[in-house]
Amino acid sequence: MSNFSFSDWSHFLDQWGASSSSSSSNANHMPEKFTPTATSVEKLIKDIENPLTREHALFLLSRNRGIRADLAPLLWNSSGTIYLLLQEITSAYRILSSPELVARASNNVCNALALIQCVASNPDTRMNLIQANIPCYLYPFLGVKNKEKPYEYLRLTSLGVIGALVKVDNAEIVHFLLQSEIVPLCLRCMEVGNELSKTVATFIIQKILVQDEGLRYFCSFAERFFALARVMGTMVDNLVEEPSQRLLKHIIHCYVRLSDCPRACDGFKICLPIRLRDAAILNLVRDDPIALEWLRQLFFNIATGNRVSSSAIGETLGSLLAS
């Protein structure tokens, strides 16, 4: 099982925040290079209560989430802080349908979401988010079709929160996400998001599939299975023009987990993308023994009903790689 790293996402968010926040920082006379200390964190959390200092506090806290190991408990247990973060997040709902989302508004919401992700990443506070149904407040950002940058930042940052929740295998969290209909939203992100959003959304589907309830969710109803298969097939086809080893590896992991279900294997006989056997696609993972083993297992699982041996499948894959 692969461990997805959110370092790329965090770096992307920080780089974007540094550029897109400059105008808002100057407008509020924020000292751009000010770095909070461990002792000043509690004051910044307190500053979230004041509308005049909230934007500054969110900016600094989101950019310096690692300064205190106990930041997540501090955020969760401080009076009214989570409510104010949700207030900041929900304030963007009314402008999601507008053709142009103001970059500054998107930036403020992303800073609040980054702090929610901090809470989601901490084992002491993760389940609190689930019990309070807080992930549902992020769902409107995942359903947006607009591909412009401010919308993409909201999509990616929201996916980062869900990704942090599922990073540690937990059946209760997966049950909550399935019950709250996260799957159609992830499929939407896999269709319209950029490469990084597609990767995080696919990772979330992968972690859902790891749980038996998640596998049953997709394999009990044909429309769910084929909806996922269609989206993944399109992503595989697009990898020829826009190659991504990281994304392909998560897609393969989803395929091989689905192939644990005999009904899914029957479905793959008619909907597995042909390009998954192309040399151009296989070359993306030819130096990754884990991904190659997953492919061998996938082809074997699908072909088992045809009495194709595991060694024959391995030979077939080897010949494809050599071509």
URWOHU-V828262 format. One record per residue. RES is the residue in one letter. SS is DSSP state (2 for helix, 1 for strand, 0 for the rest). OMEGA is omega in whole degrees, -180 to 180 (NA if undefined). Layout:
BEGIN
res: [RES RES]
ss: [SS SS]
omega: [OMEGA OMEGA]
END
This chain:
BEGIN
res: [M S N F S F S D W S H F L D Q W G A S S S S S S S N A N H M P E K F T P T A T S V E K L I K D I E N P L T R E H A L F L L S R N R G I R A D L A P L L W N S S G T I Y L L L Q E I T S A Y R I L S S P E L V A R A S N N V C N A L A L I Q C V A S N P D T R M N L I Q A N I P C Y L Y P F L G V K N K E K P Y E Y L R L T S L G V I G A L V K V D N A E I V H F L L Q S E I V P L C L R C M E V G N E L S K T V A T F I I Q K I L V Q D E G L R Y F C S F A E R F F A L A R V M G T M V D N L V E E P S Q R L L K H I I H C Y V R L S D C P R A C D G F K I C L P I R L R D A A I L N L V R D D P I A L E W L R Q L F F N I A T G N R V S S S A I G E T L G S L L A S]
ss: [0 0 0 0 0 0 2 2 2 2 2 2 2 2 2 2 2 2 2 2 0 2 2 2 2 2 2 0 0 0 0 0 0 0 0 0 0 0 0 0 2 2 2 2 2 2 2 0 0 0 2 2 2 2 2 2 2 2 2 2 2 2 2 0 2 2 2 0 0 0 2 2 2 2 2 2 2 0 0 0 2 2 2 2 2 2 2 2 2 2 0 0 2 2 2 0 0 0 0 0 0 0 2 2 2 2 2 2 2 2 2 2 2 2 2 2 2 2 2 2 2 0 0 0 0 2 2 2 2 2 2 0 0 2 2 2 2 2 2 2 2 2 0 0 0 0 0 0 2 2 2 2 2 2 2 2 2 2 2 2 2 2 2 2 2 2 0 0 0 0 2 2 2 2 2 2 2 2 2 0 0 2 2 2 2 2 2 2 2 2 2 2 0 0 2 2 2 2 2 2 2 2 2 2 2 2 2 2 2 2 0 2 2 2 2 2 2 2 2 0 0 2 2 2 2 2 2 2 2 2 2 2 2 2 2 2 2 2 0 0 0 0 0 0 2 2 2 2 2 2 2 2 2 2 2 2 2 2 0 0 0 2 2 2 2 2 2 2 2 2 2 0 0 2 2 2 2 0 2 2 2 2 2 2 2 0 0 0 2 2 2 2 2 2 2 2 2 2 2 2 2 2 2 2 2 2 0 0 0 2 2 2 2 2 2 2 2 2 2 2 2 2 0]
omega: [-178 176 -178 179 179 -179 179 180 -179 179 178 -179 -179 180 179 -180 -179 -178 -174 180 -174 -179 -180 178 180 -178 -179 179 178 175 -170 -175 178 178 -179 175 179 -178 -179 -178 -178 177 179 176 177 -179 178 -179 -176 180 -178 -178 -174 -177 179 -178 179 -180 -177 -180 -179 180 -176 -175 -178 -175 178 179 -178 -179 -179 176 178 179 -176 -172 177 -172 172 -174 -180 177 -179 176 178 177 178 -179 -176 179 -179 -178 -172 -180 179 -178 -180 -178 -179 175 -178 -176 -178 178 178 180 -180 180 180 176 177 179 178 177 174 177 176 178 -179 -177 -175 -178 -180 -177 -175 -176 176 178 -180 -178 179 179 -175 178 -179 179 -179 -171 178 180 -179 -178 -178 180 -177 -177 179 -171 -179 179 179 178 178 179 -176 -179 177 176 178 177 180 178 177 179 -174 -176 174 -177 -178 -176 -179 179 179 178 179 -177 178 -180 -179 173 177 -172 180 179 176 178 177 180 177 179 -170 -176 174 -174 -178 177 177 -177 -180 179 178 176 179 177 178 -179 175 -179 180 179 -178 178 178 178 178 -179 -176 -173 -179 -179 -176 -177 178 -179 -176 175 178 -179 -180 -178 180 178 177 179 178 178 -178 -179 176 180 -178 -175 176 180 -178 179 -180 -179 178 178 179 180 177 180 -175 177 176 -178 172 179 -180 179 178 178 177 179 -178 179 179 -175 177 -176 -180 -178 179 177 180 178 -179 178 -178 -180 179 -177 -175 179 -179 -176 180 180 178 177 177 178 178 -180 179 -179 179 -179 -179 -174 -175 180 178 178 174 -174 179 -180 179 177 178 178 179 179 179 180 177 -180 -178 -177 NA]
END
